[in-house]
Amino acid sequence: MSFESFGLSAALLRAVSEQGYSVPTPIQTQAIPAILQGQDILASAQTGTGKTAGFTLPLLQRLSAVPDKGKARRPRALVLTPTRELAAQVNLSVKNYSRHLPISSVEIYGGVSINPQISKLRQGVDVIVATPGRLLDHVNQRTVDLSAIEILVLDEADHMLDMGFINDIKKVLARLPKQKQTLLFSATFSNEIKQLASGLLKSPVQIEVARVNSAAENIEQIVHPVDHKRKPDLLSYVIGKHNMHQVLVFTRTKHRANRLVDHLGKDGIHAAAIHGNKSQGARTKALADFKTGKVRVLVATDIAARGLDIRQLPHVINYELPNVAEDYVHRIGRTGRAGHDGEARSLVCVDEHKLLSDIERVLKRKLPQDVIPGYEPDPSIKAVPIQNGRGGRSSSGHNSNRNNNQRNSDQRNNQSNKSERQNARSNSGQNKNSRNNNSTPKAGAGKRSKPQRDGSAAAPSLYSKAPRNRRSGNHTSP
């Protein structure tokens, strides 16, 4: 099957060709015809399978086929996303595919000044791509009119529910026309998603192109057992030994992401952090520098687990396993996209053995383990309960149920709609979410602290020295 077989306009086919695509993916093959027929969609697909184009192309086809004849150009399509990065990514796809059409779009999210968004809306747009909190700010300030929306897309709906956006979503839905086409895309068909879909979708076409919570087969997954305090050293060693470039590293907290950037820098590895305490400008720059190769390693919290589209990203490393097993799939899904091979490594200490078991149960298979000489874990070290986010309750990783797990502090405190509204009112272009700012040290500031279980101990340059054997104190060859 080809894109021509869908009956897309010449302008859209030209844009698809310019993006370098010729054969539709499975999710596109099933979703595009149904959307073109005006049907509601409930779709689940692996990350990186091309679902953004799967709803963007037919959305643009439908809008362009019946131009808006009203004098005031009101938005006709709305795409809701959980994070700013995903909103920017989706809007970029809209712009790329509509470049030969008389259709305009705008991305709306917090962390930046609201004034340029207001100016764009006043000029008239056809498509809005937004995070729920900032969109509600526009609604409350009466700077956006949603009464003409014909197509609603909920992208990464499960992630929006996890982040507590359900009330905001309901408030947005109350502003939309009852008669509209609704497209709901989710990584999983959880009970919460099914409940949302039952009250929102009308006789939806259900699409599921991959087993729920399955990782792409072209991603090689490896587990490196290691003591917690030796994780920073091992991370630098693995990156240096394999001469890795463009490595996405995941931590559980913002605080640790900053400290890890500091550690990597002292080992001669240029790194940057991206998390909720960073201003939107800093996050955008870090991601841009990472894509262009100016930054070798991007250290991120789960704010980046979904929504980062980096073509041919070769390496993902879980410096710490996520508290929720399903998030592992979304993390490693940043690599192995669009059919390219990828590699996902996880540094696992004794504290995370139960989290690893939860992940393997979700994947329905055991992950291969590779103990690196010189970094063998000490069997006498006992597991210590893992904090579910800074200041959260203790957990030994025994519960991977999303309803019972306290969400990661980055998502809970920095992606909530309260933060979005605070950012909107500030108009300063800075992330004003300050509840955690005062306690988060800047990466690279001050002297390195004493060894802690969070891996902040000083490490020798791993480009000039072999790993030190902890028991004997002698150097060993990897």
VOZAGU-595890 format. One record per residue (C-alpha): residue in one letter; x, y negated, z negated. Coordinates in steps of 0.001 Angstrom, whole numbers, plus 500000, padded with zeros to 6 digits. Layout:
BEGIN
AXYZ
...
***
This chain:
BEGIN
M500000500000500000
S501134496448500732
F500054493023499515
E498494492430502929
S496002495232502240
F494426493218499410
G493169490586501844
L495172487790500221
S495467484506502084
A498455483768504321
A499610481095501853
L499726483595498986
L501405486292501101
R504049483788502099
A504704482907498456
V504910486591497491
S507431487196500240
E509489484208499120
Q509642485730495639
G511195488851497158
Y508286491261496627
S506863493556499280
V505268496516497465
P502728496011494656
T503231497711491305
P500661500182489903
I499013497558487669
Q498781495174490640
T497345497909492851
Q494493498525490416
A493903495034489023
I494013492812492116
P491093494405494033
A488871494473490924
I489603490843490061
L488971489750493655
Q485527491380493381
G484758489239490340
Q484807492062487800
D485924491728484188
I489134493583483352
L490433495401480279
A493993496331481215
S496932497923479459
A500356498293481012
Q503987498597480023
T505825495342479683
G507730494416482822
T505269496082485201
G504222492923487035
K500917492242485285
T501412488449485472
A501270488580489264
G498505491147488857
F496149488474487559
T497767485324488982
L497465486281492662
P493733487144492655
L493010484187490358
L494595481812492863
Q492844483562495749
R489443483060494117
L490078479409493243
S491372478532496704
A488524480338498475
V485943478036496866
P487530474597496342
D486230472367493558
K483964469779495198
G483405467716492067
K484671464167491857
A486454464835488563
R488996467577488927
R488308469779485927
P490257472960485081
R488662476089486507
A490930478779485090
L492371479190481591
V495172481545480550
L495749481962476808
T499104483304475600
P500528483914472106
T503866482103472493
R505295479006474123
E507857481006476079
L505171483208477585
A503040480177478447
A505979478608480287
Q506711481871482076
V503125482391483221
N502822478803484422
L506019479204486400
S504451482191488149
V501330480155488874
K503451477395490403
N505554479836492437
Y502566481630493927
S500500478468494523
R503275476457496158
H501497476572499527
L498043475911498072
P496376472657496937
I496241473950493359
S497894472403490315
S498526473766486835
V499803472667483447
E501357474463480479
I500103473383477068
Y501873474344473834
G503210472814470636
G506713471805469689
V506755469064472325
S505027465707472731
I501349465954473536
N501352462758475644
P502766464215478906
Q500195466995478642
I497403464449478258
S498707462530481262
K498751465681483380
L495229466632482334
R493953463165483238
Q495378463559486738
G493279466696487160
V494429470327487141
D492976473615488304
V494751476018485939
I495664475640482265
V498156477996480618
A498076477403476876
T498715478611473365
P495512478521471280
G496605476011468626
R497733473229470948
L494737473769473217
L492433473192470244
D494282469953469518
H493369468759473007
V489799469919472487
N489560468017469205
Q491054464886470795
R488710465289473774
T491596465213476228
V490508468433477960
D487188469518479428
L486673473297479471
S483089473231480709
A484025474214484282
I486183477254483473
E485368480087485882
I488128482554484953
L489523483264481485
V492685485335480983
L493790486599477568
D497403487631478082
E499112489774475425
A495839489794473515
D497089492263470904
H499990489962470091
M497634487008469648
L495567489028467183
D498702490094465302
M499705486462464939
G496373485474463436
F494942483603466422
I491538485308466362
N489747482311464794
D491360479916467265
I490396482194470139
K486785482218468968
K486780478414468758
V488094478196472317
L485538480731473553
A482757478627472068
R483798475776474395
L483701477873477556
P480750478542479869
K478897481796479193
Q479073482715482861
K482714483386483693
Q485082486159484674
T487212487425481793
L490488489310482145
L491970490843478989
F495517492210479131
S496997494017476153
A499941496310475529
T497683498575473469
F494013499425473162
S493815499107469397
N490513499104467537
E490791495321467157
I491264494889470907
K488312497161471672
Q486157495179469257
L487180491899470882
A486566493302474348
S483117494647473473
G481844491177472608
L483637489368475408
L483731491533478538
K480804492535480725
S481027496093482131
P484816495787482422
V487018497866484663
Q489445499622482336
I492987499958483644
E495791501857481940
V498838502572484057
A501157503957481382
R500879505924478176
V500179503638475245
N503343502466473477
S505642504227475914
A509034502862476892
A510120502680480510
E511947505832481592
N514754503814483163
I515844502438479760
E518638504396478090
Q518068504359474326
I520862504952471799
V520966504798468000
H524208503899466189
P524081504896462493
V526052502409460365
D526123500936456867
H524162497701456509
K527146495541455587
R529110496751458622
K526458495897461188
P527985492502462131
D531367494107462798
L529844496939464804
L527773494548466895
S530835492547467881
Y532784495737468518
V530116497280470783
I529740494079472808
G533507493731473198
K534293497410473844
H531705497721476615
N532400494215477950
M528717493376477727
H527387490163479214
Q523851488876478842
V522894490734475668
L519587490130473881
V519899490901470146
F516913491169467813
T516837490429464083
R513931490433461659
T514417486923460252
K515411483436461404
H517964483150458610
R519786486260459764
A519666485205463410
N521500481973462544
R524134483780460475
L524686486354463195
V525306483618465768
D527921482226463389
H529542485636462990
L529655486329466735
G531143482899467385
K533993483590464963
D534632486823466845
G534944484898470111
I531502485758471462
H529436482761472592
A525921483196471205
A522772481162470599
A519662481747468498
I516016481410469409
H513329481460466720
G510437479487465260
N512530476988463306
K514247475798466475
S512758472821468286
Q511154473632471599
G513949471772473360
A516577473902471630
R514689477089472438
T514318476134476087
K518004475238476392
A519162478431474687
L517061480557477014
A518208478623480098
D521876478928479103
F521404482648478506
K519825483188481915
T522626481326483682
G525403483097481762
K526595480088479776
V525631481978476629
R526699485599476421
V524411486718473588
L520927485483472693
V519919486348469124
A516162486294468675
T513438487102466217
D510285488857467414
I509076485549468803
A510997486682471902
A509882490316471933
R507236489413474488
G507209486633477011
L510861486587478031
D511167487477481695
I514853487828482533
R515443489656485765
Q517912492513485518
L518664491922481829
P521120494781481199
H521313495048477403
V519015494859474386
I520380495536470900
N518225495964467820
Y520495494587465117
E517617495431462795
L514644497648463543
P511249495927463487
N508865496521460589
V506134497544463047
A507069500509465208
E505143499333468260
D507225496143468371
Y510262498269469230
V508689499069472600
H508113495388473334
R511649494465472303
I513399496966474534
G510919496176477311
R512921493004477975
T515374495256479850
G514663497826482554
R512198495485484268
A511007495680487866
G512586499108488330
H516097498120487244
D518050500266484801
G518435499030481252
E520142499923477996
A518758499588474474
R520943500188471414
S519844500118467783
L522105499670464762
V520403501684462031
C521346501815458348
V519989504107455641
D517373501488454693
E515786501871458142
H515543505660458425
K511786505613457848
L511346502798460375
L513287504903462892
S511020507882462200
D507973505691462812
I509431504538466141
E510215508083467237
R506683509134466328
V505293506338468520
L507641507286471374
K506882510986470828
R510551511912471008
K513788511797469039
L516327509149470031
P519928510244470603
Q522409509142467939
D526020508132468466
V528215507615465403
I531104505336466399
P534452506345464835
G535508503859462198
Y531912502876461470
E530618506125459994
P527910505486457389
D528705506281453762
P526344509112452665
S526557507965449036
I524791504662449786
K521132504749448768
A518308503095450667
V517140499660449507
P513552498486450170
I513243496206453195
Q511592492813452806
N508822492248455342
G510022488778456219
R511741486312453891
G509910486178450584
G507539488982451596
R506669492033449587
S509046494980449513
S508555497950451741
S510511501081452470
G509146501137455963
H506487503702455070
N503605501908456700
S503657501005460368
N499958500190460501
R499504496605461688
N496549496049459408
N498548496935456291
N501879495414457258
Q502676491840456361
R503632490200459620
N507093488974460387
S507653485565458802
D508650483959462111
Q505308484845463643
R503289484133460543
N504790480755459663
N505987479327462952
Q503535480527465581
S500341479917463657
N497873477375464926
K498552475209461881
S502116474732463085
E500846474040466596
R498517471311465316
Q501239469756463156
N503508469650466209
A500752468155468327
R500124465258465957
S503819464428465619
N504366463679469339
S508050463783468545
G509178466701470623
Q510495468382467502
N509250471480465738
K507803470102462513
N507190473444460883
S509268472714457797
R508049475265455313
N511175477327455861
N513546474746457316
N514988473642453997
S516146477139453182
T517599478026456581
P521309477248456975
K522604476102460305
A524603478632462261
G528306478094461878
A527970475644458973
G530245475960455955
K532396478861454899
R531392482446455393
S529633483854452352
K530594486911450383
P529539490301451729
Q525785490841451478
R523459493613452513
D522184491366455287
G525489491652457102
S527019488231456519
A530477489489455506
A533503488183457327
A534868490334460134
P538238490447461878
S538410489640465561
L537446492853467271
Y539286491961470428
S542628492210468718
K542042494875466063
A540567498340465994
P537781499046463497
R539019499487459941
N538320502791458255
R536411501862455130
R537563504816453032
S541271504883453752
G541850501289454791
N543740502530457873
H542923501496461416
T541347504136463592
S540905504358467340
P537369504199468640
***
